[in-house]
């Protein structure tokens, strides 16, 4: 049987050594025991390696994972995970009154999210240097349209192959509607959760929706671990921490937009809803990434400035956290960097030690792209995807925010026409759903909330 990535103990241990060290844990003794047994401490690839392993490797990994989990993790006071603890770090500021939802802005957010996701899909997993080569070879420098294979020389194509699952549906030659993607699936799931459970939904409702609607292998990294933990009988928030080295990766950040769209002008409320959702699979900065995007989405749907959007996002992040530092760093680069290349180099110097799916490096890149673009849709999605790392997730986030600012009719049809007004999905009841229907359903949820 083919091995399933992201869940095997020997893979998890390698990632846990990195994650625990990032959280300030001294992992030296455990790493030494692993290495002295003849095993490499470095992760073996993306997705986690599917090669067969020795039984002794798996047994040792399980034992060491248990020891790592039992070690104290410092800085909990600066990076709390419970909502009262998080709220206590944010001061006394509260939400402004709700604004009336706008069909045009919600439509722009939905379509913009899909466009940015599709733009980033073919180059997901390719380093920035490879993306640069592809862009130059195919006339996409600067990046102002979907990627193309036309003009790509064989040497460059061999050196930097497209993401194999994305190229058949996400190049300009192959797009025929919005292809299925987890970055879109989770936005659909959030809509269903609110339609079924309303504003009082719980983390348990989120978990049940995953189990009921989401195929297990359409979850990745932290979500796949949480899914496994749910099947083992754990409940949130334990599902986020048990054997989960991906707890501060980007997964929760990609799930949060809709909580902002239905809470226009209420970033704190949007952030708390995103926290509930994120607590199924993430801790600390993984939670803050979701809260950050939900708050920015809440501001963007009102049509305010990019600076105000980023201020709203920053306002819900514990100020002593690593996420707060990443957001501030990305914003400074957006204002001060001499060029995108100079900004990318500085981002890589600061965060290149992190996995390309971690939340901190990607959040900093998102902040850079939003700030440097001043909210222009084409510029923003081009900058964030050209910057590398988690290209489809970042493209979706930035596309949704700047799409909301532009409104549906403010997005050039060269982007929207290839999507043919519809979304493919692996979720029951959503495959082939049209953007018009999604906008109407989102508006209905938002109006119920704002009138309550």
LINMO-V799757 format. One record per helix or strand of 3 or more residues. SS is the DSSP state (H for helix, E for strand). FROM is the first residue (numbers start at 0). LEN is the number of residues. If there is no record, write none. Layout:
SS/FROM/LEN, SS/FROM/LEN
//
This chain:
H/8/14, H/27/9, H/54/16, H/82/6, H/102/19, H/127/10, H/153/6, H/166/4, H/181/19, H/202/11, H/215/3, H/220/11, H/237/4, H/249/6, H/256/5, H/266/12, H/283/17, H/305/9, H/321/15, H/339/12, H/358/15, H/376/10, H/390/16, H/407/3, H/412/7, H/434/17
//
